[in-house]
Amino acid sequence: MVRRIDVTGYDGVRLAAWEFADPPKEHAEAARAPGILLLHGLMGRAAHWASTARWLAERHRAFGLDQRGHGRSDKPADGPYTRDAYVADAEATIEQLGLAPVTLIGHAMGALTAWQLAAKRPDLVRALVVCDMRASALGAASQREWADWFNAWPVPFATLSDVRKWFGEDDPWVERPNLARGEFFAEVMAERADGWRPVFSRRQMLESRATWVFDAHWDELAQVRCPTLVLRGLDGELGRAEAQEMVRVLPRGQYAEVADAGHLVHYDRPEGWRAAVEPFLEQLAEDSREPVSP
């Protein structure tokens, strides 16, 4: 079962949060369960976490957030789509949903938001899962490549089958066919009068990306004091050496990787993703049950 809850971003923007509860819990039981907030990456939406949320909901209060400019949340023409805006929105969502101290599970851009929030408000964050997000600066060349890629999209797509085929097979960024990637993008398309188009603005996505690609984020990572799992797909964008350096910089970092997975780790290989994340969450639960020494 999925329930939509509208929350208010830091500047009044309406954001769509989604509570995943399967099976539904009694109110008292749900109130005691630890909270988890799932933060998607650039161009994503909370629905991309559905398979993850199903098993999380067995023991947690699990919520996904459509971040500003994404999914069913508002997409203000003038933004802002800054790092501060995304972090403040997540902060407001946690407080309005009563999730603190929360475990944040973030993919790509959502992972950066998660660790920036943990550095800013350690009182709100119990633990982090950082999935396939680099701490180093990507630079101007990366931003130009993304602009060129967006311009290459053959929109509008005539059918959803065309969406799946282009992103899963024909996209010049695809090294080999990837059906999961096609499905991922099919979930962020909407039918218009002239065909299928993305639910987000590509211009706004570039604006969002421009607020992190030119800077490194190691200092904020080092300020994260809670347990943090850094997870990568073997064929993803976060290399092993950088991931292990991120773990070293984190005061309480751990490392995991998922074989045969690309950037969309949780979507590509849901079973491998669960096998990597679930032990980390179980250890958190076990640690919380241990008596505190006087």
C-alpha positions in Angstrom: 0.0 0.0 0.0 1.3 3.5 -0.9 -0.1 6.7 0.6 0.7 10.2 -0.7 1.3 12.8 1.9 1.9 16.4 0.8 4.6 18.2 2.8 5.8 21.8 2.5 9.4 22.6 1.4 11.4 25.2 3.1 10.1 28.0 0.9 6.5 26.8 0.6 7.0 24.5 -2.4 4.5 21.6 -2.3 6.4 18.3 -2.1 4.9 14.8 -2.6 6.0 12.3 0.0 4.9 8.7 -0.2 4.5 6.3 2.7 5.0 2.6 1.9 3.3 0.3 4.3 2.9 -3.3 3.3 1.2 -4.8 5.2 -0.4 -1.8 7.0 0.7 -1.6 10.7 -1.3 -0.6 13.7 -0.9 3.0 14.6 1.0 2.4 17.8 3.3 -0.1 16.2 4.1 2.2 13.3 4.9 5.1 15.6 7.6 3.0 17.3 9.2 1.7 14.1 12.4 3.5 13.0 12.0 5.9 10.2 13.6 5.7 6.8 13.5 8.4 4.1 14.4 7.4 0.5 15.9 10.1 -1.7 16.1 9.5 -5.4 18.7 10.8 -7.8 18.5 13.4 -10.6 15.5 12.8 -12.9 14.2 10.1 -10.5 11.1 9.8 -8.4 10.1 8.1 -5.2 8.4 5.3 -7.1 11.8 4.1 -8.2 12.2 2.9 -4.6 9.1 0.7 -4.6 10.8 -2.7 -4.5 13.2 -1.5 -1.8 10.3 0.1 0.2 8.4 -3.1 0.3 10.9 -5.0 2.3 11.8 -2.0 4.4 8.2 -1.5 5.4 8.3 -4.8 7.2 10.3 -3.2 10.0 10.4 0.5 9.4 8.3 3.5 8.7 9.4 3.9 5.1 8.8 7.1 3.1 10.0 8.2 -0.3 10.2 11.9 -1.4 9.6 13.4 -4.8 12.2 16.2 -4.6 11.4 19.6 -6.0 11.3 19.5 -9.8 10.7 15.8 -9.8 7.8 13.3 -9.8 4.5 14.8 -8.4 6.2 17.6 -6.5 6.0 21.2 -7.6 8.4 22.4 -10.3 8.7 26.2 -9.9 9.9 27.8 -13.0 12.4 30.0 -11.2 13.5 27.4 -8.7 15.6 27.6 -6.7 17.3 24.3 -7.5 20.3 24.7 -5.3 22.0 22.4 -2.9 20.6 24.5 0.0 17.1 24.1 -1.3 17.3 20.3 -1.7 18.8 19.9 1.8 16.3 22.2 3.4 13.4 20.4 1.8 14.6 17.1 3.2 15.1 18.7 6.6 11.5 20.0 6.5 10.1 16.7 5.3 11.7 14.8 8.2 10.4 17.2 10.7 6.8 17.3 9.3 6.6 13.5 9.0 8.0 13.0 12.5 10.8 10.7 11.3 13.8 11.9 13.4 16.2 10.4 14.0 15.9 9.0 10.5 17.9 6.7 8.3 18.5 8.4 5.0 19.0 6.2 1.9 20.0 8.2 -1.1 21.0 7.5 -4.6 23.3 9.8 -6.6 22.0 13.4 -6.1 19.8 12.1 -3.2 22.9 10.6 -1.5 24.7 14.0 -1.6 21.6 15.6 -0.1 21.6 13.0 2.6 25.1 13.5 3.7 24.9 17.3 3.5 21.9 17.1 5.7 23.6 14.7 8.2 26.5 17.2 8.4 24.2 20.1 8.9 21.6 18.5 11.3 23.2 15.5 13.0 20.2 15.5 15.5 17.9 14.5 12.7 19.9 11.7 11.1 20.5 8.3 12.6 22.4 6.6 9.7 23.1 7.0 6.0 23.2 4.8 2.9 25.2 6.6 0.2 24.6 4.9 -3.2 26.8 5.6 -6.2 27.6 9.3 -5.5 31.1 10.8 -5.9 32.5 13.2 -3.4 35.0 14.7 -5.9 34.3 17.5 -8.4 33.2 16.3 -11.8 33.9 19.5 -13.7 32.7 21.6 -16.6 33.3 18.8 -19.2 30.8 16.6 -17.4 28.2 19.3 -17.4 28.7 19.9 -21.1 28.3 16.2 -21.8 25.0 16.2 -19.9 23.7 19.1 -21.9 24.6 17.4 -25.1 22.9 14.2 -23.9 19.7 16.0 -23.1 19.7 17.6 -26.5 20.0 14.2 -28.1 16.8 12.9 -26.6 14.3 12.2 -29.5 11.3 13.8 -27.7 8.5 13.4 -27.9 8.5 9.6 -27.9 5.6 8.1 -29.8 5.0 5.2 -27.3 6.4 4.0 -24.0 7.9 1.1 -25.9 10.0 3.7 -27.8 11.1 5.2 -24.4 12.2 1.8 -23.2 14.0 0.9 -26.4 15.8 4.3 -26.7 17.1 4.5 -23.1 17.6 0.7 -22.8 19.3 0.1 -26.2 19.7 3.1 -28.6 20.9 5.8 -26.3 24.6 6.6 -27.1 25.4 6.5 -23.4 24.4 2.8 -23.2 27.4 0.6 -23.7 25.3 -2.6 -23.8 21.5 -3.2 -23.7 20.1 -2.5 -20.3 16.4 -3.3 -19.9 16.2 -1.9 -16.3 17.5 1.5 -17.6 14.7 1.6 -20.1 12.1 0.8 -17.4 13.6 3.5 -15.2 13.0 6.2 -17.7 9.6 4.9 -18.7 8.5 5.7 -15.1 9.4 9.4 -15.5 7.5 10.0 -18.7 4.0 11.3 -19.1 1.7 11.3 -22.2 1.1 14.7 -23.8 -0.9 15.7 -26.8 2.1 15.1 -29.1 3.5 12.0 -27.4 5.5 11.0 -24.3 7.7 13.6 -22.6 9.7 13.6 -19.3 7.8 14.8 -16.2 10.7 17.1 -15.4 12.3 20.0 -17.2 15.7 19.1 -18.6 16.7 22.7 -18.1 15.9 22.5 -14.4 17.8 19.2 -14.1 20.9 20.9 -15.5 20.4 23.8 -13.1 20.2 21.3 -10.2 23.3 19.5 -11.4 25.3 22.7 -11.8 25.1 23.3 -8.1 27.3 20.3 -7.3 29.4 19.2 -10.3 32.0 22.0 -10.0 32.7 21.4 -6.3 34.2 18.6 -4.2 32.2 17.5 -1.1 34.8 15.8 1.1 34.6 18.4 3.9 30.9 17.8 4.5 31.4 14.0 4.2 34.0 14.2 7.0 31.5 16.0 9.2 29.0 13.1 9.1 29.2 11.4 12.5 26.5 8.7 12.1 27.1 5.2 10.7 27.3 5.4 6.9 27.3 2.7 4.3 29.0 3.7 1.0 27.7 1.4 -1.7 28.5 1.2 -5.4 27.7 -1.0 -8.4 30.8 -2.5 -9.9 29.9 -0.8 -13.3 28.6 2.4 -11.7 29.9 5.9 -11.7 31.6 5.7 -8.3 35.0 3.9 -8.6 36.2 1.6 -6.0 39.2 3.7 -5.0 37.1 6.8 -4.5 34.5 4.8 -2.6 37.1 3.4 -0.2 38.5 6.9 0.3 35.0 8.1 1.2 34.8 5.3 3.8 38.2 6.3 5.2 37.1 10.0 5.5 33.9 9.1 7.2 34.3 8.7 10.9 32.0 5.7 10.9 32.0 4.5 7.3 31.5 1.1 5.8 31.9 -0.2 2.3 29.8 -2.5 0.1 29.5 -3.2 -3.6 27.0 -5.0 -5.8 28.2 -7.2 -8.7 26.8 -6.8 -12.2 25.2 -3.5 -11.3 25.6 -0.1 -12.9 24.7 3.3 -11.6 21.0 2.4 -11.0 22.1 -0.2 -8.4 18.8 -0.5 -6.5 16.9 -0.7 -9.8 19.4 -2.9 -11.7 20.0 -5.5 -9.1 17.3 -5.3 -6.4 18.3 -8.7 -4.8 22.0 -7.7 -4.7 21.1 -4.3 -3.4 19.0 -5.8 -0.6 21.8 -8.3 0.3 24.2 -5.3 0.7 21.9 -2.9 2.6 19.8 -5.2 4.9 22.8 -6.3 7.1 23.7 -2.7 7.7 20.2 -1.9 8.8 20.0 -5.0 11.0 23.2 -4.0 12.7 21.7 -0.6 13.4 18.7 -2.2 15.0 20.9 -4.5 17.1 23.0 -1.6 18.3 20.0 0.4 19.3 18.8 -2.5 21.5 22.1 -2.8 23.4 22.0 -1.1 26.9 24.0 2.0 27.3 26.9 1.7 29.7 26.6 4.0 32.8 
